[in-house]
């Protein structure tokens, strides 16, 4: 039975919500190439608001050689690298302090929690392609020594499959992480840290183009929990149907690239399941700019007028995103929000079930997770 305050519209982010998060592709790239954990996300997020990634998501630059040169430059920024290493020193000292004996003579455990990322065998696989079932028989081998997704979700925050606008990184037990801020600044955009230049290791040599395409390929896989929930919402009877919207930081692929063409099979195209699809590169705005949320609410109102003959209030909308920084302005505008946690996306589906009153998981998934 639907609760009395059941929403009339659900707004989904795409990457990290309906589709797998590119964070996994970034972590794989860092592991394969011995790059300090979280450096890539740090470099991209600290390049905002006018880094090449952000400009691409606003549709201000084309995805061509010029973009990749600029993207590589952002990933090799010496000032940001110095700042990153300074934050590592501060974090290392704090971890050493935490690891000291407690009053009871024990030691604080620094072992990361176990990953809670892969569905059980009953769930139908962890990395399905975007298809009506949301499942695939493909099973990927577990890598020895690979950082758990639960730990990554705590350490790093990134955005859509084509978005890396990051919230402030939470405290973690990671080797490398963001700091709360530098102690000295050399410019408003790139604070200078206190580490002398001669003590810095070299900036990692990152192939930005290879990294980019690995992220895009990974993000074309459906999330095994949220995507099936979207399909169930899409198939509700007309009398129960909600407005389904997508609000995603995206990019525009070159016309001759396979990703610019229709999905194959057609049922794997996520756009077909939404009444409204707002792509940042098409509207010239990106999350967390408040303007894109106002734009989304205007679109929702027009859709509600056509369907029900009246406007929709912000409090009648639920917004799902994996980035706290993206959820904050939505909440300030009155939207109800659900944080989707990397490796634990089924929990967001459970929250959505409670909000809507609809069953959005199959029984096998429910028995294995709840």
VEXZASE-649990 format. One record per residue: x, y, z of N, C-alpha, C, O in turn; residue in one letter. Coordinates in steps of 0.2 Angstrom, whole numbers, padded with zeros to 4 digits, always signed. Layout:
// residues N
XYZXYZXYZXYZa ...
// end
This chain:
// residues 370
+0004-0006+0000+0000+0000+0000+0004+0006+0000+0009+0007+0004x +0003+0011-0004+0007+0017-0005+0006+0021+0001+0000+0022+0004x +0011+0024+0004+0011+0029+0010+0007+0035+0008+0007+0037+0002x +0005+0039+0013+0001+0045+0012+0005+0050+0008+0003+0054+0005x +0012+0050+0010+0016+0055+0006+0020+0052+0001+0026+0054-0001x +0017+0047-0003+0021+0044-0008+0022+0049-0014+0018+0054-0015x +0028+0049-0017+0030+0054-0022+0027+0053-0028+0024+0047-0030x +0026+0058-0032+0023+0058-0039+0028+0057-0044+0027+0056-0050x +0035+0059-0043+0040+0058-0048+0046+0056-0044+0048+0057-0039x +0050+0052-0048+0057+0049-0046+0062+0052-0051+0061+0051-0057x +0067+0055-0049+0073+0057-0053+0079+0053-0052+0081+0053-0046x +0081+0050-0057+0087+0046-0056+0093+0049-0059+0093+0052-0065x +0099+0049-0056+0105+0049-0059+0107+0043-0063+0103+0038-0062x +0111+0044-0068+0113+0038-0072+0119+0034-0069+0118+0029-0066x +0125+0037-0070+0131+0033-0068+0132+0033-0060+0131+0038-0057x +0133+0027-0058+0133+0026-0051+0126+0025-0048+0126+0023-0042x +0121+0025-0052+0114+0024-0049+0111+0019-0054+0111+0013-0052x +0108+0021-0060+0106+0016-0065+0111+0012-0068+0110+0006-0070x +0117+0014-0069+0122+0011-0072+0128+0010-0067+0128+0014-0062x +0133+0006-0068+0139+0005-0064+0143+0012-0064+0143+0016-0068x +0146+0013-0058+0150+0019-0057+0157+0018-0060+0160+0013-0060x +0159+0024-0064+0166+0024-0067+0171+0024-0061+0177+0023-0063x +0169+0024-0055+0174+0024-0050+0178+0017-0050+0184+0017-0049x +0174+0012-0052+0177+0005-0052+0183+0005-0058+0188+0002-0057x +0181+0008-0064+0186+0009-0069+0192+0013-0067+0198+0011-0069x +0191+0018-0063+0196+0022-0061+0201+0018-0056+0207+0019-0057x +0198+0015-0051+0201+0011-0047+0206+0006-0050+0211+0004-0048x +0203+0002-0055+0206-0003-0059+0212+0000-0062+0218-0003-0062x +0211+0006-0065+0217+0009-0069+0222+0011-0064+0228+0010-0065x +0220+0014-0058+0226+0016-0053+0229+0010-0051+0235+0010-0050x +0226+0004-0050+0229-0002-0047+0234-0005-0053+0239-0007-0051x +0231-0005-0059+0236-0008-0064+0242-0004-0065+0247-0007-0067x +0241+0003-0064+0247+0007-0066+0251+0010-0060+0255+0015-0061x +0249+0007-0054+0253+0009-0048+0252+0017-0047+0257+0020-0045x +0246+0019-0048+0245+0026-0047+0242+0027-0040+0238+0023-0038x +0244+0032-0036+0241+0032-0029+0234+0033-0029+0231+0036-0033x +0231+0029-0025+0224+0029-0024+0221+0035-0023+0223+0039-0018x +0216+0037-0027+0212+0043-0027+0215+0049-0030+0212+0055-0030x +0221+0048-0033+0224+0054-0036+0220+0056-0042+0219+0062-0043x +0217+0052-0046+0214+0054-0052+0207+0058-0051+0206+0063-0053x +0204+0055-0046+0198+0059-0044+0199+0066-0041+0196+0071-0042x +0205+0066-0037+0207+0072-0034+0209+0077-0039+0207+0083-0039x +0213+0075-0044+0215+0080-0050+0209+0082-0053+0208+0088-0055x +0204+0078-0055+0198+0080-0059+0194+0085-0055+0192+0090-0057x +0192+0083-0049+0187+0087-0045+0190+0093-0043+0187+0098-0043x +0197+0094-0042+0200+0100-0040+0201+0104-0046+0203+0110-0045x +0200+0102-0052+0201+0106-0058+0194+0110-0059+0194+0114-0064x +0189+0109-0055+0183+0112-0056+0183+0119-0054+0188+0121-0050x +0179+0124-0057+0174+0122-0061+0175+0122-0069+0171+0121-0073x +0182+0124-0071+0183+0125-0078+0188+0120-0080+0192+0122-0085x +0189+0114-0077+0193+0109-0080+0190+0106-0086+0185+0108-0088x +0194+0103-0090+0192+0100-0096+0186+0095-0095+0182+0095-0100x +0186+0091-0090+0181+0087-0089+0174+0090-0088+0169+0089-0091x +0174+0096-0084+0168+0099-0082+0166+0103-0089+0160+0103-0090x +0171+0106-0092+0169+0109-0099+0166+0104-0104+0161+0106-0107x +0168+0098-0104+0165+0093-0108+0158+0091-0106+0154+0091-0110x +0157+0091-0100+0150+0089-0097+0145+0095-0098+0139+0094-0099x +0148+0101-0099+0143+0107-0100+0142+0108-0108+0139+0112-0110x +0146+0104-0112+0145+0104-0119+0149+0110-0122+0148+0112-0128x +0154+0113-0118+0158+0118-0120+0164+0117-0125+0166+0121-0129x +0166+0110-0124+0172+0108-0129+0169+0101-0132+0165+0098-0129x +0172+0100-0138+0171+0094-0141+0175+0088-0139+0181+0090-0137x +0173+0082-0140+0177+0076-0138+0182+0075-0143+0181+0071-0148x +0188+0078-0143+0193+0078-0149+0200+0078-0146+0200+0078-0140x +0205+0079-0150+0211+0079-0148+0213+0084-0143+0217+0084-0138x +0210+0090-0144+0211+0096-0140+0208+0094-0133+0211+0096-0128x +0202+0091-0132+0200+0089-0126+0205+0084-0122+0206+0086-0116x +0207+0079-0126+0211+0074-0122+0218+0078-0120+0221+0076-0115x +0221+0082-0124+0227+0086-0122+0225+0090-0116+0229+0090-0111x +0220+0093-0115+0218+0097-0109+0217+0092-0103+0219+0094-0098x +0213+0087-0105+0212+0082-0099+0218+0079-0096+0219+0079-0090x +0223+0077-0101+0229+0075-0098+0233+0080-0094+0236+0079-0089x +0232+0087-0096+0236+0092-0093+0233+0093-0086+0236+0094-0081x +0226+0092-0085+0223+0092-0078+0225+0086-0074+0226+0087-0068x +0226+0081-0077+0229+0075-0073+0236+0075-0071+0238+0071-0067x +0240+0080-0074+0247+0080-0073+0249+0087-0070+0254+0089-0070x +0244+0090-0067+0245+0097-0064+0249+0097-0058+0248+0093-0053x +0255+0100-0058+0260+0100-0053+0258+0103-0046+0259+0100-0041x +0254+0108-0047+0251+0111-0041+0247+0107-0037+0247+0106-0031x +0242+0103-0041+0237+0099-0038+0241+0093-0035+0239+0090-0030x +0246+0090-0038+0250+0085-0036+0253+0086-0029+0254+0082-0025x +0256+0092-0029+0259+0094-0023+0254+0095-0017+0256+0092-0011x +0248+0097-0019+0243+0098-0014+0241+0091-0011+0240+0089-0005x +0240+0086-0016+0238+0079-0015+0243+0076-0010+0241+0072-0005x +0249+0077-0011+0255+0074-0007+0255+0077+0000+0256+0073+0005x +0253+0083+0000+0253+0086+0007+0247+0083+0011+0248+0082+0017x +0242+0082+0008+0236+0079+0011+0238+0072+0013+0235+0070+0019x +0242+0068+0010+0244+0061+0011+0248+0062+0018+0247+0057+0022x +0252+0066+0018+0257+0067+0024+0252+0068+0031+0253+0065+0036x +0247+0073+0030+0243+0074+0036+0239+0068+0037+0238+0066+0043x +0236+0064+0032+0232+0059+0034+0236+0053+0037+0234+0050+0041x +0242+0052+0034+0247+0047+0037+0248+0048+0044+0248+0043+0048x +0250+0054+0046+0251+0056+0053+0245+0054+0058+0245+0051+0063x +0239+0056+0055+0233+0054+0059+0231+0047+0060+0229+0045+0065x +0233+0043+0054+0232+0036+0055+0237+0033+0060+0235+0028+0063x +0243+0035+0060+0248+0033+0065+0245+0034+0072+0246+0030+0077x +0243+0040+0073+0240+0042+0080+0234+0037+0081+0234+0035+0087x +0230+0036+0077+0224+0031+0078+0226+0024+0079+0223+0021+0083x +0232+0022+0076+0234+0015+0077+0238+0014+0084+0239+0008+0085x +0239+0019+0088+0242+0018+0094+0238+0014+0099+0232+0014+0098x +0241+0011+0104+0237+0007+0109+0231+0011+0112+0232+0017+0114x +0226+0008+0114+0220+0011+0117+0221+0011+0125+0226+0008+0127x +0217+0013+0129+0218+0013+0136+0217+0006+0138+0220+0004+0144x +0214+0001+0134+0213-0006+0136+0219-0010+0134+0219-0016+0135x +0224-0007+0130+0229-0011+0128+0229-0014+0121+0233-0017+0118x +0222-0013+0118+0221-0015+0111+0224-0010+0106+0226-0004+0108x +0223-0012+0100+0225-0007+0094+0219-0006+0090+0215-0010+0089x +0219+0000+0088+0213+0002+0083+0214-0002+0076+0219-0001+0073x +0209-0006+0074+0210-0009+0068+0209-0005+0062+0205+0000+0062x +0214-0005+0057+0214-0001+0051+0212-0005+0045+0213-0003+0040x +0210-0011+0047+0208-0016+0041+0201-0013+0038+0196-0012+0042x +0201-0012+0031+0195-0010+0028+0189-0015+0029+0191-0021+0029x +0183-0013+0029+0178-0017+0029+0178-0022+0023+0180-0020+0017x +0175-0027+0023+0174-0032+0017+0170-0029+0012+0165-0025+0014x +0171-0030+0006+0167-0027+0000+0160-0030+0001+0159-0036+0002x +0155-0026-0001+0148-0028-0001+0146-0026-0008+0141-0022-0009x +0149-0028-0013+0148-0026-0020+0145-0031-0025+0141-0029-0029x +0147-0037-0024+0145-0042-0029+0138-0045-0027+0138-0048-0021x +0133-0046-0031+0127-0049-0030+0129-0057-0029+0134-0059-0031x +0124-0060-0025+0125-0067-0024+0123-0071-0031+0121-0067-0036x +0125-0077-0031+0123-0081-0037+0116-0080-0039+0114-0080-0045x +0112-0079-0034+0104-0079-0035+0103-0072-0038+0097-0071-0041x +0107-0067-0037+0105-0061-0040+0106-0060-0047+0104-0055-0051x +0110-0065-0050+0110-0065-0058+0117-0061-0060+0117-0059-0066x +0122-0060-0056+0128-0057-0059+0129-0050-0057+0124-0046-0056x +0135-0048-0057+0137-0041-0054+0137-0036-0060+0136-0030-0059x +0138-0038-0066+0140-0033-0071+0135-0034-0077+0138-0036-0083x +0129-0034-0077+0125-0035-0083+0125-0029-0088+0127-0023-0086x +0124-0030-0094+0123-0025-0099+0116-0022-0098+0112-0025-0095x +0115-0016-0100+0109-0012-0100+0104-0016-0104+0103-0015-0110x +0100-0020-0101+0095-0024-0104+0088-0024-0100+0088-0022-0094x +0083-0026-0103+0076-0026-0099+0077-0030-0093+0073-0029-0088x +0081-0035-0093+0081-0040-0087+0086-0037-0082+0085-0038-0076x +0091-0033-0084+0096-0030-0079+0101-0036-0077+0105-0035-0072x +0101-0041-0081+0105-0047-0078+0110-0049-0084+0108-0048-0090x +0115-0053-0082+0120-0056-0087+0123-0062-0084+0123-0062-0078x +0125-0067-0088+0128-0072-0085+0136-0071-0084+0139-0076-0081x +0138-0066-0086+0145-0064-0086+0147-0063-0079+0144-0059-0075x +0153-0067-0076+0155-0066-0070+0163-0064-0070+0166-0068-0074x +0165-0059-0067+0171-0056-0068+0175-0059-0062+0173-0060-0056x +0182-0061-0063+0186-0064-0058+0188-0059-0053+0188-0053-0054x +0188-0061-0047+0190-0057-0041+0198-0056-0042+0202-0060-0042x +0200-0049-0041+0207-0048-0041+0210-0048-0034+0207-0045-0029x +0216-0051-0033+0219-0051-0027+0221-0045-0025+0225-0041-0029x +0220-0042-0019+0223-0036-0017+0219-0030-0019+0221-0024-0018x +0213-0031-0023+0209-0025-0025+0206-0022-0020+0203-0025-0015x +0206-0016-0020+0202-0012-0014+0195-0013-0015+0192-0013-0020x +0192-0014-0009+0185-0016-0008+0181-0010-0010+0182-0004-0009x +0175-0011-0014+0170-0006-0016+0167-0002-0010+0166+0004-0010x +0166-0006-0004+0164-0002+0002+0169+0003+0004+0167+0008+0006x +0175+0001+0004+0180+0006+0006+0181+0011+0001+0182+0017+0003x +0180+0010-0005+0181+0015-0011+0175+0020-0010+0176+0026-0011x +0169+0017-0008+0163+0022-0008+0164+0026-0002+0162+0032-0002x +0168+0024+0003+0169+0029+0009+0175+0034+0007+0175+0040+0009x +0180+0032+0003+0186+0036+0001+0184+0041-0004+0187+0047-0004x +0181+0039-0009+0180+0043-0015+0173+0044-0017+0169+0040-0016x +0172+0050-0019+0165+0052-0022+0166+0054-0029+0169+0059-0030x +0162+0051-0034+0162+0054-0040+0155+0054-0043+0151+0052-0040x +0155+0056-0049+0148+0057-0052+0145+0052-0057+0146+0046-0056x +0142+0054-0062+0139+0050-0067+0144+0046-0071+0150+0047-0070x +0142+0042-0075+0146+0038-0079+0151+0043-0083+0156+0041-0085x +0149+0049-0084+0153+0054-0087+0153+0060-0083+0153+0066-0085x +0154+0059-0076+0154+0065-0072+0159+0063-0066+0159+0058-0063x +0163+0068-0064+0167+0067-0059+0167+0073-0054+0172+0074-0050x +0162+0077-0054+0161+0082-0049+0161+0079-0042+0156+0075-0041x +0165+0080-0037+0166+0077-0031+0164+0081-0025+0165+0087-0025x +0160+0077-0021+0159+0081-0014+0166+0080-0010+0170+0077-0012x +0166+0084-0004+0172+0083+0000+0173+0076+0002+0168+0073+0004x +0178+0073+0001+0179+0066+0003+0179+0065+0010+0182+0068+0014x +0176+0059+0012+0175+0057+0019+0181+0055+0022+0186+0053+0018x +0182+0055+0028+0187+0052+0032+0188+0045+0030+0183+0041+0030x +0194+0042+0029+0194+0035+0027+0201+0032+0030+0205+0036+0033x +0202+0026+0029+0208+0023+0031+0212+0021+0025+0216+0016+0025x +0211+0025+0020+0215+0024+0013+0222+0027+0014+0224+0031+0018x +0226+0025+0009+0233+0027+0009+0233+0034+0007+0237+0038+0010x +0230+0036+0002+0229+0043+0000+0222+0045+0000+0218+0041-0001x +0221+0051+0002+0214+0054+0002+0215+0062+0002+0220+0064+0002x +0209+0065+0000+0209+0072+0000+0210+0075+0007+0208+0072+0012x +0213+0081+0007+0213+0085+0014+0208+0090+0014+0204+0091+0009x +0207+0092+0020+0202+0097+0021+0204+0104+0019+0200+0108+0018x +0210+0105+0017+0213+0111+0014+0220+0112+0015+0223+0109+0020x +0223+0116+0011+0230+0117+0011+0232+0122+0017+0227+0125+0019x +0238+0122+0018+0240+0127+0023+0243+0134+0021+0243+0139+0024x +0245+0134+0014+0247+0140+0011+0244+0140+0004+0243+0134+0001x +0243+0145+0001+0240+0146-0006+0245+0150-0010+0248+0155-0008x +0245+0148-0017+0249+0152-0021+0245+0155-0026+0246+0159-0030x +0238+0152-0027+0233+0155-0031+0226+0153-0029+0226+0148-0025x +0221+0157-0031+0215+0155-0029+0212+0148-0031+0208+0145-0028x +0215+0146-0037+0212+0140-0040+0216+0134-0038+0213+0128-0037x +0223+0134-0037+0227+0129-0035+0231+0130-0029+0236+0133-0030x +0229+0128-0023+0232+0130-0017+0239+0126-0017+0239+0120-0020x +0244+0129-0015+0251+0126-0014+0252+0123-0007+0250+0126-0002x +0254+0117-0007+0255+0114-0001+0262+0116+0002+0266+0120-0001x +0263+0113+0008+0270+0114+0011+0275+0109+0010+0281+0110+0012x +0274+0104+0005+0280+0100+0004+0285+0103-0001+0283+0105-0006x +0291+0103+0001+0296+0106-0004+0296+0102-0010+0295+0096-0011x +0298+0106-0016+0297+0103-0022+0302+0097-0023+0301+0092-0026x +0308+0097-0020+0313+0092-0021+0311+0085-0017+0314+0080-0019x +0306+0085-0013+0304+0079-0010+0298+0076-0013+0296+0071-0011x +0295+0079-0018+0290+0077-0022+0292+0071-0026+0296+0072-0030x +0288+0066-0027+0289+0061-0032+0286+0064-0039+0283+0069-0038x +0288+0061-0044+0285+0063-0050+0278+0062-0051+0275+0058-0048x +0275+0067-0055+0268+0066-0056+0266+0060-0060+0270+0059-0065x +0261+0056-0058+0260+0050-0062+0259+0051-0069+0256+0056-0071x +0261+0047-0074+0260+0047-0081+0254+0044-0082+0254+0038-0083x +0249+0047-0084+0242+0045-0085+0240+0046-0092+0241+0051-0095x +0238+0040-0095+0235+0041-0102+0228+0043-0101+0224+0038-0101x +0226+0049-0102+0220+0051-0101+0214+0049-0105+0209+0047-0104x +0216+0048-0112+0212+0045-0117+0210+0038-0115+0204+0036-0116x +0215+0034-0113+0214+0027-0112+0209+0026-0105+0205+0022-0105x +0211+0030-0100+0207+0031-0094+0200+0032-0096+0195+0029-0094x +0199+0038-0100+0192+0040-0102+0188+0034-0105+0182+0033-0103x +0191+0031-0110+0186+0026-0113+0185+0020-0109+0180+0017-0110x +0190+0018-0104+0188+0013-0100+0182+0015-0095+0178+0010-0093x +0182+0021-0093+0176+0023-0089+0170+0023-0093+0165+0021-0090x +0170+0025-0099+0164+0025-0103+0161+0018-0104+0155+0017-0104x +0166+0014-0106+0164+0007-0107+0161+0004-0101+0156+0000-0101x +0164+0005-0095+0161+0002-0089+0154+0005-0087+0150+0001-0085x +0153+0011-0089+0147+0014-0087+0141+0013-0091+0136+0015-0090x +0142+0009-0096+0137+0006-0101+0134+0000-0098+0130-0003-0101x +0136-0002-0092+0133-0008-0089+0128-0006-0084+0129-0002-0080x +0123-0010-0083+0117-0008-0079+0119-0010-0072+0123-0015-0070x +0117-0006-0067+0117-0008-0060+0112-0014-0059+0107-0014-0061x +0114-0019-0055+0110-0025-0055+0104-0024-0050+0100-0029-0050x +0104-0019-0047+0098-0018-0042+0094-0012-0044+0087-0012-0045x +0097-0006-0046+0093+0000-0047+0090+0000-0054+0084+0002-0055x +0093-0003-0059+0090-0003-0066+0084-0008-0066+0079-0006-0069x +0084-0014-0063+0078-0018-0063+0072-0014-0059+0067-0015-0061x +0074-0010-0054+0069-0006-0051+0066-0001-0055+0060+0000-0055x +0070+0002-0059+0067+0007-0064+0063+0003-0069+0057+0006-0071x +0064-0003-0071+0060-0006-0076+0053-0008-0073+0048-0008-0076x +0053-0010-0066+0047-0011-0063+0043-0005-0062+0037-0005-0063x +0046+0001-0061+0042+0007-0060+0039+0009-0067+0034+0011-0068x +0043+0007-0072+0041+0009-0079+0035+0005-0081+0031+0007-0086x +0034-0001-0078+0029-0006-0080+0023-0005-0076+0018-0009-0077x +0022+0000-0071+0016+0000-0067+0010+0002-0071+0011+0005-0077x +0004+0000-0069-0002+0001-0072-0003+0009-0073+0000+0013-0069x -0006+0011-0078-0007+0018-0079-0009+0022-0073-0007+0028-0072x -0014+0019-0069-0017+0023-0064-0011+0024-0058-0012+0028-0054x -0006+0020-0058-0001+0020-0053+0005+0024-0055+0010+0025-0051x +0006+0025-0062+0012+0027-0065+0015+0034-0061+0011+0038-0060x +0021+0034-0060+0024+0040-0058+0028+0043-0064+0029+0040-0069x +0030+0050-0063+0034+0053-0068+0041+0050-0067+0044+0051-0061x +0044+0048-0072+0051+0045-0071+0056+0050-0075+0055+0051-0081x +0061+0053-0072+0065+0057-0075+0073+0055-0073+0074+0052-0068x +0077+0057-0078+0084+0056-0077+0087+0063-0077+0086+0068-0081x +0092+0064-0072+0096+0070-0072+0103+0068-0071+0106+0066-0066x +0107+0069-0077+0113+0066-0078+0119+0071-0080+0117+0074-0085x +0124+0071-0077+0130+0074-0080+0133+0070-0086+0135+0064-0085x +0133+0072-0092+0134+0068-0098+0139+0071-0103+0141+0077-0102x +0141+0067-0108+0145+0070-0113+0142+0069-0120+0137+0064-0120x +0144+0072-0125+0142+0071-0132+0148+0067-0136+0153+0070-0136x +0146+0061-0138+0152+0057-0142+0152+0059-0149+0147+0062-0152x +0158+0059-0152+0159+0060-0159+0154+0056-0163+0152+0051-0161x +0151+0059-0169+0146+0056-0173+0148+0049-0175+0144+0045-0176x +0155+0048-0176+0157+0042-0179+0159+0037-0174+0161+0031-0176x +0158+0038-0168+0159+0034-0162+0154+0029-0161+0148+0031-0161x +0155+0022-0160+0149+0018-0158+0145+0020-0153+0139+0019-0153x +0147+0023-0148+0143+0025-0142+0138+0031-0144+0133+0032-0140x +0139+0034-0150+0134+0039-0152+0128+0037-0155+0124+0040-0157x +0129+0030-0157+0123+0027-0161+0118+0024-0156+0119+0024-0150x +0113+0022-0158+0108+0018-0154+0111+0012-0151+0115+0009-0153x +0108+0011-0145+0110+0005-0141+0108-0001-0145+0103-0001-0149x +0112-0006-0144+0110-0013-0147+0111-0018-0142+0116-0020-0139x +0105-0021-0140+0099-0021-0143+0095-0014-0140+0097-0011-0136x +0090-0012-0144+0087-0006-0143+0084-0005-0136+0084+0000-0133x +0082-0011-0133+0079-0011-0126+0084-0009-0121+0083-0008-0115x +0091-0009-0122+0096-0007-0118+0097+0000-0117+0101+0002-0113x +0094+0004-0121+0095+0011-0121+0091+0014-0115+0085+0013-0115x +0094+0017-0110+0091+0019-0104+0086+0025-0105+0081+0026-0101x +0087+0029-0110+0082+0034-0112+0075+0032-0113+0071+0036-0111x +0074+0026-0115+0067+0024-0117+0063+0023-0111+0057+0023-0111x +0066+0023-0105+0062+0021-0099+0060+0027-0095+0057+0027-0089x +0062+0033-0097+0061+0040-0094+0056+0044-0098+0056+0044-0104x +0052+0047-0094+0047+0053-0097+0051+0059-0098+0050+0062-0103x +0056+0060-0094+0061+0066-0095+0068+0064-0094+0070+0060-0090x +0072+0066-0099+0079+0064-0099+0083+0071-0100+0083+0074-0105x +0087+0073-0094+0090+0079-0094+0098+0078-0094+0100+0075-0089x +0101+0079-0100+0108+0078-0100+0112+0084-0100+0111+0089-0104x +0117+0085-0096+0121+0091-0095+0124+0094-0101+0123+0100-0102x +0127+0090-0105+0130+0092-0111+0125+0095-0116+0127+0099-0120x +0119+0093-0115+0114+0096-0120+0110+0102-0118+0108+0106-0122x +0111+0103-0111+0107+0109-0108+0112+0115-0106+0110+0120-0104x +0119+0113-0106+0124+0118-0105+0125+0119-0097+0128+0124-0095x +0122+0115-0093+0123+0115-0086+0124+0108-0083+0123+0103-0086x +0127+0108-0077+0129+0102-0074+0128+0102-0067+0128+0107-0064x +0126+0096-0064+0126+0096-0056+0133+0097-0053+0138+0095-0056x +0133+0101-0048+0128+0103-0043+0126+0110-0044+0123+0113-0040x +0126+0113-0050+0124+0120-0052+0116+0120-0050+0112+0116-0053x +0114+0124-0046+0107+0125-0044+0102+0126-0050+0096+0124-0050x +0105+0129-0055+0101+0130-0061+0098+0124-0064+0093+0124-0067x +0102+0119-0064+0100+0113-0068+0094+0109-0064+0090+0106-0067x +0094+0110-0057+0088+0108-0053+0082+0112-0055+0077+0109-0055x +0083+0118-0055+0077+0122-0057+0074+0120-0064+0068+0120-0065x +0079+0119-0068+0077+0117-0075+0073+0110-0075+0068+0110-0078x +0076+0106-0071+0072+0099-0070+0065+0100-0067+0061+0097-0069x +0065+0104-0062+0058+0105-0059+0053+0108-0064+0047+0107-0064x +0056+0113-0068+0051+0116-0073+0049+0110-0078+0043+0110-0080x +0053+0106-0080+0051+0100-0085+0046+0096-0081+0042+0094-0084x +0047+0094-0075+0043+0090-0071+0036+0093-0071+0031+0090-0071x +0036+0100-0070+0029+0103-0069+0025+0103-0076+0019+0102-0076x +0029+0104-0081+0026+0103-0088+0023+0096-0089+0017+0096-0092x +0027+0091-0087+0024+0084-0088+0018+0083-0083+0014+0080-0086x +0018+0086-0077+0013+0085-0073+0007+0088-0075+0001+0085-0074x +0007+0094-0078+0002+0098-0081-0002+0094-0086-0008+0093-0086x +0002+0091-0091+0000+0087-0096-0004+0080-0094-0009+0078-0096x -0001+0077-0088-0003+0071-0086-0009+0072-0081-0014+0068-0082x -0009+0076-0077-0014+0077-0071-0017+0083-0071-0022+0084-0067x -0015+0088-0075-0018+0095-0075-0016+0099-0069-0020+0104-0068x -0011+0098-0066-0009+0102-0061-0001+0102-0060+0002+0097-0062x +0002+0106-0056+0009+0106-0055+0011+0101-0050+0007+0098-0047x +0018+0100-0050+0020+0095-0045+0025+0099-0040+0029+0104-0042x +0024+0098-0033+0028+0101-0029+0035+0098-0028+0036+0092-0029x +0040+0101-0026+0047+0098-0025+0047+0093-0020+0050+0088-0021x +0043+0093-0015+0042+0088-0010+0039+0082-0012+0039+0077-0009x +0036+0082-0018+0033+0076-0021+0038+0072-0026+0036+0068-0029x +0044+0074-0026+0049+0071-0030+0054+0068-0026+0056+0071-0021x +0057+0062-0028+0063+0059-0025+0068+0059-0030+0067+0057-0035x +0074+0061-0027+0080+0061-0032+0085+0056-0029+0087+0057-0023x +0088+0052-0033+0093+0047-0031+0100+0049-0035+0100+0050-0041x +0105+0050-0031+0112+0051-0034+0117+0048-0029+0116+0047-0023x +0123+0047-0032+0128+0044-0028+0133+0049-0025+0138+0047-0022x +0132+0055-0027+0136+0061-0024+0132+0065-0020+0127+0068-0021x +0135+0066-0013+0132+0070-0009+0132+0077-0011+0127+0081-0009x +0137+0080-0014+0137+0086-0017+0131+0088-0022+0129+0093-0022x +0129+0083-0025+0124+0083-0030+0117+0083-0026+0112+0086-0029x +0117+0080-0021+0110+0079-0017+0109+0085-0013+0103+0087-0012x +0114+0089-0011+0113+0095-0007+0109+0100-0010+0104+0102-0006x +0110+0103-0016+0106+0108-0018+0099+0105-0020+0094+0109-0019x +0098+0099-0021+0091+0096-0022+0087+0096-0016+0082+0098-0016x +0091+0094-0010+0087+0095-0004+0086+0102-0002+0080+0103+0001x +0090+0107-0003+0089+0113-0002+0083+0116-0005+0080+0121-0003x +0081+0113-0011+0076+0116-0015+0069+0112-0013+0064+0113-0016x +0070+0107-0008+0064+0104-0006+0063+0097-0008+0058+0094-0006x +0067+0094-0013+0066+0088-0015+0068+0083-0010+0073+0084-0006x +0065+0077-0010+0067+0072-0006+0073+0068-0009+0073+0067-0015x +0078+0066-0005+0084+0063-0008+0086+0056-0005+0084+0055+0001x +0089+0052-0009+0091+0046-0007+0099+0045-0010+0100+0046-0016x +0103+0044-0005+0110+0043-0007+0111+0036-0009+0110+0031-0005x +0114+0035-0015+0116+0028-0017+0123+0027-0016+0127+0030-0018x +0124+0022-0012+0131+0020-0010+0134+0015-0014+0131+0010-0016x +0140+0016-0016+0144+0012-0021+0145+0005-0017+0147+0004-0012x +0143+0000-0021+0143-0007-0019+0137-0009-0014+0137-0015-0013x +0133-0004-0013+0127-0006-0009+0121-0003-0012+0117+0000-0008x +0120-0003-0018+0115+0001-0022+0108-0002-0020+0103+0001-0021x +0108-0009-0018+0102-0012-0016+0098-0008-0010+0092-0008-0009x +0102-0005-0006+0100-0001+0000+0095+0005-0003+0090+0006+0000x +0098+0008-0008+0094+0013-0011+0087+0011-0014+0082+0014-0013x +0087+0005-0017+0081+0002-0019+0076+0001-0013+0070+0002-0014x +0079-0002-0008+0075-0003-0002+0072+0004+0001+0066+0004+0002x +0075+0009+0001+0073+0016+0003+0067+0018-0002+0062+0021+0000x +0069+0017-0009+0064+0019-0014+0057+0015-0013+0052+0017-0014x +0058+0008-0011+0052+0004-0010+0048+0007-0004+0042+0008-0004x +0051+0009+0001+0048+0012+0007+0045+0019+0005+0039+0020+0008x +0048+0023+0001+0045+0029-0001+0039+0028-0005+0034+0032-0005x +0039+0023-0010+0034+0023-0015+0028+0018-0013+0022+0018-0015x +0030+0013-0009+0025+0008-0007+0025+0002-0012+0021-0002-0012x +0029+0002-0017+0030-0003-0023+0035-0008-0021+0040-0006-0018x +0034-0014-0023+0039-0019-0023+0044-0018-0029+0041-0019-0035x +0050-0017-0028+0055-0015-0033+0060-0020-0034+0065-0019-0038x +0060-0026-0030+0065-0031-0030+0062-0038-0031+0056-0039-0029x +0065-0042-0035+0063-0049-0036+0064-0052-0029+0068-0050-0025x +0061-0058-0028+0061-0062-0022+0068-0064-0020+0070-0064-0014x +0071-0067-0025+0078-0069-0024+0083-0064-0021+0086-0065-0017x +0082-0058-0024+0086-0053-0022+0084-0051-0015+0089-0049-0011x +0078-0050-0014+0075-0048-0007+0078-0053-0002+0080-0051+0004x +0077-0060-0003+0079-0065+0002+0087-0064+0003+0089-0066+0009x +0091-0063-0002+0098-0063-0001+0101-0056+0002+0106-0056+0005x +0097-0051+0002+0099-0044+0004+0096-0042+0010+0099-0038+0014x +0090-0044+0011+0086-0041+0017+0084-0045+0022+0081-0044+0027x 
// end
